[in-house]
Amino acid sequence: MRAGIVGVGFMSWIHYLAYQRSSQAELAGFCSRSESKRSGDWTDIKGNFGPPGEQIDVSELNVCQSLDELLQDDSIDLIDICLPPSLHPDAIEKCLAAGKKVLCEKPLALDAATSRQLADAGSDGRLMVAHILPFIPEFKLLVDAANDGRWGKPVAGRFKRTISPPDWIPDFYDPNRVGGPLVDLHVHDAHLIRLLFGMPKTAHTVSRKKDGTAMFYESVFEFDQPDVAVSAGGGVINSPARGFTHGYEVSFEQATVQFEFAAYADGSTNSIPVTIMNADGSVERPELGDGDPVSAFVAEIDAAAHSVDSGQPSAILDAAIAADALKICEMQQA
């Protein structure tokens, strides 16, 4: 599969690294309004994981100034959208109209109605959404177990995702630009909840708000199945020392799985490695992955390439599931 990236920022850089390591996909080109980015100077890119940006070799890439120009390249099979969320819908519509397959970074859109329209337009598998959690080994374990039934069905879950103030993201709380913690941050866990438990029918949420947008929240979900108990909490805490925390405790019928990771401003970390507590009283702590966060993005890119090459839609990258995740976030915002 040959891909072209739209927009050059942190996620584009991580996707670029994944293409360099993929055996199933190659980067054929990219577009950016920045002259320095088009020259290959990605050295000012920094993020909260992975290596900083570098000078890249653009000599064999189709380097464009606009998406319209990139879409003229008939050799490109898929457009990889790494633009700010508010720009996703227009870019997706242009790509689909041009007959290109699309992999769009999360969130699919900033509201559930728009995301559903986009998902319907790409319902034949042409539109995929890059939700990364199911490709991260600690979270992939849950999805795999729910699919193969090794511990029975999932019956309960608690999820957390908390960050320090994201001062580097302009308009973070603007519902028309980024969407705040629920749409930008919690959508990861909403997507995972949808994959594991199905679609909740309602959410009961209490939250602290900033500019009318939920800043820190705790939610309990109700499902049609009366014996399923799921909750999620997190958002932004007003301490730059917090850095980042995510984790879960998910119970299946015959096992409970626990995981947590926290990073702090002083460079230190804490973690509870994946721990499986079986119904017979035994405890397992499996070795998962290679510890490189980029590896999950390689798996994600490979899954998109397999879908393009085989014509079979990816259940993980399904745009309809991504639209449901945004609907869950809107349930919590109310």
C-alpha positions in Angstrom: 0.0 0.0 0.0 1.3 3.5 -0.9 0.2 6.3 1.4 0.3 10.1 1.5 0.2 12.0 4.8 -1.8 15.3 5.1 -0.4 17.7 7.6 2.9 17.6 9.4 2.9 17.6 13.2 3.5 15.2 16.1 1.2 12.5 14.9 2.5 12.8 11.3 6.0 12.2 12.6 4.9 9.1 14.6 3.1 7.8 11.5 6.2 8.6 9.4 8.3 6.4 11.7 5.8 3.7 11.5 5.9 3.7 7.7 9.7 3.4 7.8 9.3 0.2 9.8 6.2 -1.3 8.0 6.6 -4.2 5.7 3.2 -3.7 4.2 3.0 0.0 3.6 5.2 2.7 2.3 5.0 6.5 2.5 4.8 7.9 -1.0 4.3 11.6 -0.2 2.9 14.3 2.1 1.5 17.8 1.9 2.2 20.7 4.2 1.7 24.5 4.0 5.1 24.9 5.7 8.0 25.4 3.3 10.5 24.1 5.9 8.4 21.0 6.5 8.3 20.4 2.7 12.1 20.7 2.6 12.2 17.8 5.2 13.0 19.9 8.3 10.8 18.2 10.9 13.3 19.0 13.7 10.9 21.2 15.7 8.4 18.4 16.3 8.1 17.2 19.9 5.5 15.2 21.7 4.7 13.3 24.9 6.3 10.0 23.7 8.7 8.8 21.0 11.8 10.5 19.6 11.8 14.2 18.6 11.5 15.1 15.0 14.4 14.9 12.6 15.5 16.1 9.2 13.9 13.6 6.8 14.9 12.6 3.2 12.2 13.9 0.9 14.0 13.1 -2.4 11.8 10.1 -3.2 8.6 11.5 -1.8 5.9 13.4 -3.7 6.0 16.6 -1.6 2.9 18.9 -2.1 1.7 22.1 -0.7 -2.0 21.2 -0.6 -4.3 18.1 -0.3 -5.8 18.9 -3.7 -2.3 18.5 -5.2 -1.6 15.3 -3.3 -4.9 13.8 -4.5 -3.7 14.1 -8.1 -1.1 11.3 -7.4 -2.7 8.2 -8.9 -0.1 6.0 -7.3 -1.3 6.7 -3.8 -3.8 4.2 -2.4 -4.6 5.8 0.9 -4.5 9.3 2.4 -3.4 9.4 6.1 -5.0 12.5 7.7 -3.1 14.0 10.6 -4.7 17.4 10.6 -6.3 19.2 13.6 -9.7 17.6 14.4 -11.7 20.5 13.1 -10.3 20.0 9.6 -11.0 16.2 9.5 -14.5 16.3 7.9 -13.6 18.5 4.9 -10.4 16.5 4.2 -12.2 13.2 4.5 -14.9 14.3 2.1 -12.3 15.5 -0.5 -10.4 12.2 -0.3 -13.5 10.0 -0.6 -14.7 12.1 -3.6 -11.3 11.5 -5.2 -11.7 7.8 -4.8 -9.0 7.4 -2.2 -9.1 5.2 0.9 -8.6 7.2 4.1 -7.0 6.6 7.5 -7.9 9.5 9.8 -6.4 10.2 13.1 -8.8 10.3 16.0 -11.3 11.8 16.7 -13.2 11.3 13.5 -14.9 14.6 13.9 -15.8 16.9 16.8 -19.5 15.8 17.1 -21.4 12.6 16.8 -23.7 13.7 14.0 -20.9 14.7 11.7 -18.9 11.6 12.5 -21.9 9.4 11.7 -22.4 11.1 8.3 -18.7 10.5 7.5 -18.9 6.9 8.7 -21.9 6.3 6.4 -20.1 7.9 3.5 -17.2 5.5 4.0 -19.2 2.5 5.1 -17.8 0.3 2.4 -14.5 0.2 4.3 -12.9 3.2 2.4 -12.8 5.2 5.7 -10.8 4.0 8.7 -10.1 5.8 11.9 -6.8 5.5 13.7 -7.7 4.6 17.3 -4.4 3.3 18.7 -5.4 1.7 22.0 -6.4 -1.7 20.5 -2.9 -2.0 19.0 -1.0 -1.2 22.2 -0.2 -4.6 23.8 -1.6 -3.8 27.3 -5.0 -2.9 25.7 -4.9 -5.3 22.8 -4.9 -8.1 25.3 -8.4 -7.0 26.4 -9.8 -6.8 22.9 -8.3 -10.2 22.0 -9.7 -11.8 25.1 -13.2 -10.4 24.4 -13.1 -11.7 20.9 -11.8 -15.2 21.6 -13.6 -15.7 24.9 -10.6 -17.1 26.8 -12.0 -15.8 30.1 -15.6 -15.6 29.2 -17.4 -12.3 28.4 -16.3 -9.0 29.9 -18.7 -8.0 32.7 -17.1 -4.9 34.4 -14.5 -2.2 33.8 -13.0 0.9 35.3 -11.0 3.2 33.0 -8.8 6.2 33.8 -7.0 8.8 31.6 -5.6 12.0 33.1 -3.2 14.7 32.0 -1.7 17.9 33.2 -2.9 21.2 31.6 -2.3 20.8 27.8 -1.0 24.4 27.4 0.7 23.4 24.2 -2.7 22.8 22.4 -4.4 26.1 21.4 -8.2 26.2 21.9 -8.1 22.9 23.8 -11.5 23.5 25.4 -13.1 25.0 22.3 -15.9 22.6 21.1 -15.4 23.9 17.5 -11.6 23.4 17.4 -10.4 20.6 19.7 -13.3 19.6 21.9 -11.8 19.4 25.3 -10.7 16.3 27.3 -13.7 14.1 26.5 -13.3 14.4 22.7 -9.5 14.7 22.6 -8.6 12.4 25.5 -11.4 10.2 26.7 -12.4 9.2 23.2 -9.7 6.6 23.4 -11.4 4.8 26.3 -14.9 5.4 24.8 -13.7 3.5 21.7 -12.3 0.7 23.9 -15.5 0.5 26.0 -17.5 0.3 22.7 -15.3 -2.6 21.5 -15.5 -4.5 24.7 -19.0 -4.0 26.0 -21.1 -2.7 23.1 -22.9 0.6 23.0 -24.1 2.0 26.3 -27.6 3.4 26.3 -26.8 6.3 28.7 -24.1 7.8 30.9 -24.4 9.4 34.3 -21.6 12.0 34.6 -20.4 14.5 37.2 -17.7 17.0 36.1 -15.7 20.1 36.7 -16.1 22.4 33.7 -14.0 25.1 32.0 -15.7 27.4 29.6 -18.7 25.2 29.7 -16.7 22.1 28.6 -16.1 19.1 30.9 -12.5 19.4 32.3 -12.5 16.6 34.8 -15.2 13.9 34.8 -16.4 10.7 36.4 -19.0 8.7 34.4 -21.0 5.5 35.0 -22.5 3.8 32.0 -25.7 1.8 31.6 -26.1 -1.0 29.1 -29.0 -3.0 27.9 -27.4 -5.9 29.8 -28.3 -5.4 33.5 -25.2 -7.3 34.8 -22.5 -5.1 33.1 -20.9 -2.4 35.3 -18.5 0.1 33.5 -17.1 3.5 34.6 -14.5 5.9 33.4 -12.9 9.0 34.8 -10.1 11.5 34.1 -9.5 14.6 32.2 -7.2 17.5 33.1 -6.0 18.1 36.6 -4.5 21.5 37.5 -1.0 20.3 38.3 1.8 20.3 35.8 3.5 17.6 37.9 0.8 15.1 36.8 2.1 14.5 33.3 0.0 11.6 32.1 -1.8 8.6 33.6 -3.8 5.9 32.1 -5.0 2.5 33.2 -7.9 0.1 33.7 -9.3 -2.8 35.7 -11.5 -5.0 33.6 -13.3 -8.1 34.8 -14.3 -11.1 32.6 -16.3 -14.0 33.9 -13.2 -16.0 34.8 -10.5 -13.4 35.3 -9.8 -9.7 36.1 -7.0 -7.8 34.4 -5.3 -4.7 35.8 -2.9 -2.2 34.3 -1.7 1.3 35.0 1.0 3.6 33.9 1.9 7.1 35.2 4.5 9.7 34.1 5.5 12.7 36.1 7.0 16.1 35.3 10.3 15.1 37.0 10.8 12.3 34.5 9.9 9.5 36.9 7.2 6.9 36.2 5.1 4.4 38.1 3.3 1.4 36.8 1.3 -1.7 37.6 2.2 -4.1 34.8 -0.5 -6.1 33.2 -1.7 -8.5 35.9 -4.2 -11.3 35.3 -6.0 -12.5 38.4 -7.7 -15.8 37.5 -10.8 -17.2 39.1 -8.8 -20.1 40.5 -6.6 -17.7 42.5 -3.6 -17.8 40.3 -1.9 -14.6 39.1 -0.1 -14.1 35.8 2.1 -11.2 34.7 2.7 -11.7 31.0 5.5 -10.1 29.0 3.8 -7.9 26.4 5.3 -6.0 23.4 8.8 -4.6 23.0 8.3 -1.4 25.0 8.6 0.8 22.0 5.4 3.0 21.6 6.0 3.3 17.9 5.4 -0.4 17.5 1.7 -0.1 18.1 1.5 2.5 15.2 3.3 0.0 12.9 0.6 -2.5 13.7 -2.0 0.1 13.1 -0.5 1.0 9.7 -0.2 -2.6 8.8 -3.9 -3.2 9.6 -4.9 -0.4 7.4 -2.6 -1.7 4.6 -4.2 -5.2 5.0 -7.6 -3.7 4.7 -6.7 -1.8 1.5 -4.9 -4.7 -0.1 -7.5 -7.4 0.8 -10.7 -5.3 0.5 -11.8 -6.5 3.9 -12.8 -3.8 6.4 -10.9 -3.7 9.7 -13.1 -4.3 12.7 -10.7 -2.2 14.9 -10.4 0.8 12.4 -14.1 0.8 11.6 -15.4 4.3 11.2 -18.8 3.3 12.6 -17.2 2.3 15.9 -15.3 5.6 15.9 -18.6 7.4 15.4 -20.1 5.5 18.3 -17.2 6.5 20.5 -18.0 10.2 19.9 -21.6 9.5 20.7 -20.5 8.1 24.0 -18.4 11.3 24.7 -21.5 13.4 24.0 -23.5 11.3 26.4 -20.9 12.3 29.1 -20.8 16.0 28.1 -24.6 16.4 28.7 
